[in-house]
């Protein structure tokens, strides 16, 4: 759009000087265009000054924006409903901008410009809202579109969270894009933005928590794993040396810990989630369930493995205690074995304890009938 020249208002061509026919119609058109009703009571010269002030205060930029954007709408907005709502306004913009361009270049008078616009553009009050408000609303929508497209891409790319409330908001957002013409209303855009912010906040919190518990906390070797109960792990490793022990639990713990170590991620996941709904490490909550679990669940598995060995020993506790009394076992070793046979917490075990138990069993193996390896570890991810 040509900028306003140094002469304001501009000098009219000689052929236009003194021409005032159609002034009333021009004032009426200018009032409809601007939404300023008092223009009807002004002289054409006063009305032109007011019209120019109005035009450069925002409508000029709006028209340029709409002419550009309405021909290259995103896919969501290429619908019959949206076309029917916006096409009449879009066709008027071409005439409007071309005519006002001529006015700015002094190629046509104010009265002549308004007369041409009134003749070729339907600006009556029979529409849903005044023309100038329709243009403002549509321009606001065009400026909002980049944020809308980002929100749609974010929601579509997000993983199902497993939280019914979060997934309900996601489904609602995806459904709302099916009628884009509703977003011509500012309140509908505001409602969409609020829903998206609610979804994004809760989804990011859910995803970041799962990421931190699973791949964000695992560092170093198995024994150095952050949050892992190292004492319990050492006890399980010692107990797995027991002749009759079920070693499957220790093997599984080691396999999972190795997977977690290999998939460790220390990327700034919360900053990433602000723009994109998943970490760049491609962490997928709920995938590889037999390997992927929080450290807290891994600790539960370790404790379960210990209790399974203790449960087997308790089934032969009478025979074990009898053998302890017949052997020259130190008081310290005896306390450790008795602790294993009891129901209380397990003390820090020593390899010597397992050596004692294996020696007892080897003396009279037929006396020791251990309970079967009953169930899998008590973990919902097994």
N, C-alpha and C positions, 0 to 999 in steps of 0.2 A: 504494500500500500504506500503510495506517495506521501511523504511527510508534508505537514502544513508549511506553506511558504512564509516568507517574512511579512507579507501583507496579509492582515487579518482583520476583517474579512477580505478576501481577494477582490480585485477589480474585475468587473464583468466585461465580457466582450461588448463592443458598441451596439451590436445588434440586440443585446439583451437589456440595455439600459432603459429604465422606465417601464419595462413590461411588467404588469401586475395582474394580468388575467389569470384566473385559476388560483389566486392567492389563498382563498378560503379552503379550497380542496388540498392545497399544499400544506397548509397549517394542520388540517385534519390528519393527513398522512403522517406528518412529522410527529404529531401527538401520539398516534398509534405505534409508530416505530419506537419512540423513546419511552413511552409510558408516562410522559410528563404532560398532564392535561392542560396546564396553564399556557402551553405553547399556542393553543387555539386562540387565545386572546392577545397574542403578540403581533407585532408587525412582521412581515417577512424577514426584514433585516435582523430584528431581535431573535426571531425564531432560528435563523441560520446560525447565529452565534451560539445559541443554546444547543442546537443540534450538533455543531462541531465539537463543543465541549463534551457532550454526551458520547459522541462517536469515539473520540480518542481516550475516553476514560475506561474503555474495556470492550465495547462491542466491535471495534475494528479488529482487535486481536481475536475475538471470538469467531468472527466471520472467516478470517483467514484460517483459523484452526479447523473449523467445521468443513470448509471447502476441501481442505487437505485430508481430513480424517474420514469423512463419510464415504469416500471412494476406496478406502482401504481398511475396512472394519475387520477385527479379528473374527475367527470362525464362529465363536459363540454368538455373535450378534448378526450373523447372516441368516435371518429368519424372516418369514412373511410378516409376522406381527411387528417386528422392529422396523421393517421396511415401510409398512403401511403408516406407522406412527411418525417416521422421520422424513420420508421422501418429499412430501409437500414443502416442508421447510427447506430442505436441501435445494430444491429447484428454485426457490425464491432467492436463495443466497447468491446465486450466480448473477442474476439481474441486479440485486442490491449492491453487491461489491463493485460490479462494473460501472454502475451509474454513479456511485459515490466517488469512485476513482476519477471519473470525468469531472465531477464537481470540484474535487481537489486540484485538478489541473486547469480549472477555469474554462473548461470546454462547454459547460452548461450551467445555467443559473440554478439557484436553490429551488425556485418555484418550478423550473423545468425538470429538475431532478426528482422532486417529490411527485410531480404529475406523472412522470414516467414510471416511478416505483408504484404509485397508486394504480396505474393502469395495468401493470403486468404482474403485480404481486397481490395476493388476496390477504389483506391485513385486517379484516373485520373482526368483531368481537364474538363471532359465533363459534370460535374454537374453544377447546377445553380451558385454555388460559391465554392471556394476551401474548401477542407475537414476541415482544421483547423478553418476556419471561420464558417462553418456549426456547428461545435462542440461548438464554443464560443457562437453563437446565441442561440442554443438550451439550453446550460447551463444557459445563462442569462434568458431565458424564465422560466426554472425550478425555479430559484431563485425569479422570479417575481410572480410565481403562488400564494403564500400565500396572497399577496396584491390583486391580481386579485379575488381570492375566497372571500375575505372580501368585496371587492367592489360589487361583484355580489349579495352576501347575503344582503348587505346594500340596494342596489337598489330594490331588490325583496321585501324586508320587508317594504320599505317606503310606506307611504300612498299617494294616489293621492293628489297633493297639491292644485289643483284648479287653478293654474297659468299655462296658456298654454305653456309658454316658458320653465318652469321647467319640466313639464310633457313631453314636446317634447324631451328634453335631456334624460330623463329617458327611454322613448321608444326607442331612438336611442341606448342607452347603452345595453338595453335588447336584441335588435336585433343584436348587434355586436358579442355577444357570440355564435351565431349560426355557425360561421366559425372560430373556434379557430386556424386553421393553419395560418391565417393571422398574428397572434401574434408572429410568428417566426421572423418577421421583427421588429427591435427595434423601427422604426418610428411609427408602428401601436400600439405598447405598450405605447409609449409616448402619442399618440393621445388619447387612451383610458383613460390613467391617467389624462390627462388634462380635458377631458369631465366629468369624474367622480368627479374631484375636483370642477368643475363648478357646477355640479348638487348638490353635497353635501353641498357646501357653500350656495347656494341659497335656497335649501330645508331646511337646518337647520335654516336659518334666518327666513324663512316663518313660520316654525313650532314653533320656539321659540317665535316669536311675538304673534301668536295665543294663545300659552300656557300662556304667560305672561298676555295677555289681558283677558283671560277667567278664568283660575284656579290658575294662579300665583300671582294675585293681591288681592285675596279675603281673608281677615283675620277678626277675631273678630265677633261681633254681626252685625246684619243688619245695625244698626246706625253707626257702626265703620268701615264699609266696605271701604277699601282703594279706593279712586277715586270716590266714590258715592257722589252725590250732596245731602248732609244731609239736607240743608235748604228746597230744593224742596221736598224731601221725607217727611219731617215733614209737609209741607203744604198739600201734598197729603193725609197724614193720617188725618189731621184736616178736610179737605174738604170731606173725605169719611164719616164723621159724619153727613154731611148734609142729611136731610131726603130723598131728591130726587136724591142723588148722585149715580152714577154707581160705585160700589165697586170692580168690576171685575179687574180693572187695578191694584189697590193696592194689591189685592190678588195674582195676577200674579207676581207682583214685589217681593212680599214676598216669593212666591214659588221659583222663580228663584234665589233670593239671598240665600235662604236656601240651594238650590242645589249647588250653587257655594261655599258656606261656607263648605259644607260637602265634596266637591271635591277639596278643596284647596291643592295645591302642592307647596312646597318650595324646591324641589330637584334641584340640579345644572343641569338644563336641557341642557344647552349648552355643558357642559362637557360630558353628556350622549350621546348627538347627535354626538359627535366626533367619537364614536364607534358603536352606535346603532341608528336607525332612528326613535325612538319614546321614550318618557319619560317612566320611570318605573311605573308611575301612570296610564299608558294606556290611556292618553289623546288622543282622536281622533278628529282632527279638522273636524267640520261639522256634528258630531254626536249629537243626542239629541237636535236638533235645537230649539225646543220649550223651552228648559231650558238653553242651553249653549250659552252664548253671551258675548261680551266684556262689561266692566263696562260702557263704553261710550254709548253703545246701551241701557243699563238699565237706564241711565240718560235720554235718549231721551224718553223712555217709560213713565217715571215718569212725565216729562213735558207734554207729550201728555195727560196723565190722568188728570192733572190739567186743561189743556185747554178744555177738554171735559166737565168738571164740569162748568167752566166759560162760555162756550158756551151755556149750558143749562140755566144758570142764566141770560145771556144777552137776551134771548128770553122773559124774564119776567121783564126786567129792569125797564120799566115804572111803573108797579104795585109795584115793590120793593121800588123804590125811593119814590113813593107816600106814602107808609106805613111808611117809615123812617121819613118822615116829620110830620106824625100824632102821632108818638111815641116819648117818651122822651129818645132818644138814645144819648149817649155821642158823642162828636165830633170825638173822637179817633175811636170809633166803626163805626161811619158813614163813616170816611175816608177809613177804611178797606173794608167795603162793596162796596163803590164806586170804590175802586181800583180793586176789583174782577170783577165788571161789565165793566170796561174799557178794553183797548187793550194793555196797558203798562205792564211792569214787575210787578210781584206779590210781595208785601211786605211780611215780615215775619208775617204769620197769627197767631192769638190767638184763642183758643177754644171759647172765648166769641163771636167772629164774627159769628161762625156757630150757636151758641145759638140764636143770634139775627135773623138770617135768618130763622131758624126753627120756631121761635116765630111768625114771619111775616106770614109764610105760614099757620101755624095753625090757625091764626085769620080768614082768608078767603081762604081756600084751593081751592075753585072753581075758584078764580080769577087767579090762577097760572097754566098755561098750559105749561109744560116744553117740550122742544124738545126731540125727541126720542133718544135713545142711538144708534147713527148712526153706526159708524164703529169700527173696532178693532184698537188698537194702531198702529200708523204709524211705523211699524218695519218690516223689510223684513224677520225676523226670526219668526214672529207670524204665 
